[in-house]
Amino acid sequence: MFERILVATDGSDHGRNATRVAGSLAGKYDSELLVAHVITDKPVPEELRRMASVEHLVKEPKPEPGSSLGRLSLKPSRDVLDQQLKAAIASKLLEQGAALAKSEGATKVKPLELDGDAADALVRAAKERGVDLVVIGSRSFGPLGRLLHGSVSTEVSQHVRCPCLIVKRADNS
């Protein structure tokens, strides 16, 4: 029924729930599963900066002792560090997403790193890769939140040309 499924993951509980459902469906239908993460232009939240520091996801260059460069600042700019951090986080999330999907039964899993606006990137990837189903988590902002923040899941579901499954939560409560 579904030859190629695209699931979006962002490290949130909603993204993990969507990945579980997509992994299960991919396993059931022997589908190729594209686990996607979108690197956006949004600033990196301070919590992720701290996590990246603790996890040593991004290493800052250090001058050689006694070199004349020791007096110069080799510290990358915040923008460069943000880009490195975003790439490291994307790699980690894709690795975790692939493992989670496989634990749910998916056997043909491919990571897919995208960039730009999340909704646009997911819609474009679905079209370019001939996806039969998009699975995405919903953060359930509520009416006011959707008005203020928008909703990636709503945008994607309205613009993809294939079925879109929006996963609201993993349990039945």
C-alpha positions in Angstrom: 0.0 0.0 0.0 2.8 2.5 0.9 6.1 2.1 -0.9 7.8 5.2 0.6 6.9 6.9 3.9 8.3 10.2 5.1 8.4 10.9 8.9 9.5 14.2 10.4 11.4 14.2 13.6 12.5 17.1 15.8 13.5 15.4 19.0 10.2 16.2 20.7 7.8 13.6 22.2 5.5 14.3 19.3 8.2 13.6 16.8 9.2 10.4 18.6 5.5 9.3 18.6 5.2 10.0 14.9 8.4 8.0 14.3 7.1 5.0 16.2 3.9 5.0 14.2 5.8 5.4 10.9 8.2 2.7 11.8 5.4 0.3 12.6 3.6 1.1 9.3 6.9 0.8 7.3 7.5 -2.6 8.9 3.9 -3.8 8.2 4.0 -2.7 4.5 7.7 -3.4 3.9 8.0 0.3 3.0 11.1 2.5 2.6 11.1 4.9 5.5 12.7 8.3 5.2 13.4 9.8 8.6 13.7 13.5 8.1 14.9 16.4 10.2 14.8 20.0 9.1 17.5 22.4 10.0 15.9 25.8 10.3 17.2 29.3 10.5 15.7 29.7 14.0 18.1 30.4 16.8 19.4 27.5 18.8 17.6 27.4 22.2 19.9 27.8 25.3 18.9 24.3 26.5 20.3 22.7 23.4 23.5 24.8 23.7 23.9 23.4 27.2 23.1 19.8 26.1 25.6 20.1 23.2 28.3 21.4 25.6 27.7 18.5 28.0 27.6 16.0 25.1 30.6 17.5 23.4 28.7 17.7 20.1 30.7 20.7 18.8 34.4 21.2 19.6 36.0 24.6 19.5 39.5 24.8 18.1 42.4 25.3 20.5 45.7 27.0 19.6 48.9 25.0 20.0 50.8 25.9 23.2 53.6 28.4 22.5 52.4 29.2 19.0 52.1 32.8 17.8 48.4 32.1 17.1 47.9 31.7 20.9 47.4 35.4 21.2 44.8 35.5 18.4 41.2 34.4 19.0 40.5 31.2 17.1 37.0 31.0 18.6 34.4 30.6 15.9 31.6 33.2 15.7 28.3 32.3 17.3 26.8 31.9 13.9 29.4 29.3 12.9 28.9 27.5 16.2 25.1 27.6 15.7 25.5 26.0 12.3 27.8 23.3 13.6 25.5 22.7 16.5 22.5 22.4 14.3 24.2 19.9 12.1 25.4 17.9 15.0 21.9 17.9 16.6 20.4 16.9 13.2 22.8 14.0 12.9 22.0 12.8 16.4 18.3 13.1 16.0 18.4 11.2 12.7 20.4 8.5 14.2 18.0 8.2 17.1 15.0 8.4 14.8 16.3 5.6 12.6 17.0 3.4 15.6 13.5 4.0 17.0 11.8 3.3 13.6 13.8 0.0 13.4 12.7 -1.0 16.9 9.1 -0.6 15.7 9.7 -2.9 12.7 11.0 -0.8 9.9 13.8 -2.5 7.9 14.5 0.0 5.1 15.3 3.2 6.9 17.1 6.2 5.4 18.0 9.4 7.2 17.1 12.7 5.4 18.6 16.0 6.5 16.7 19.0 5.1 17.0 22.7 5.6 14.9 25.8 5.4 11.3 26.4 6.6 10.2 23.1 8.1 6.8 22.8 6.3 8.2 23.9 2.9 11.2 21.5 3.2 8.9 18.5 4.1 6.4 19.2 1.4 9.2 19.6 -1.2 10.9 16.4 0.0 7.6 14.4 -0.2 7.1 15.6 -3.8 10.7 15.1 -5.0 11.0 11.6 -3.5 7.6 10.3 -4.5 6.4 9.7 -1.0 3.1 7.8 -0.6 2.5 8.9 3.1 3.8 11.6 5.3 3.7 11.0 9.1 4.2 14.0 11.4 3.6 14.8 15.0 1.3 17.5 16.3 2.2 19.8 19.1 -1.5 20.7 19.8 -0.9 24.4 20.4 -4.6 25.1 20.5 -6.4 27.8 18.5 -4.5 30.7 19.9 -1.1 29.0 19.6 -1.8 28.1 16.0 -2.7 31.7 15.3 0.5 33.0 16.9 2.9 30.2 16.0 1.4 28.5 13.0 1.5 24.7 12.7 4.0 22.7 10.6 1.7 19.7 10.7 -1.2 21.8 9.4 0.9 23.4 6.6 2.3 20.0 5.5 -1.1 18.3 5.5 -2.6 21.0 3.4 0.2 21.1 0.8 1.4 17.5 0.2 -0.2 15.6 -2.6 -0.3 12.3 -0.7 -2.1 11.2 2.5 -0.7 12.8 5.7 -1.1 11.1 9.1 -0.9 13.5 12.0 0.0 11.8 15.2 -1.3 13.5 18.3 -0.1 11.2 21.1 1.1 7.7 21.6 -1.4 6.6 24.2 -5.2 6.4 24.1 -5.7 8.8 27.1 
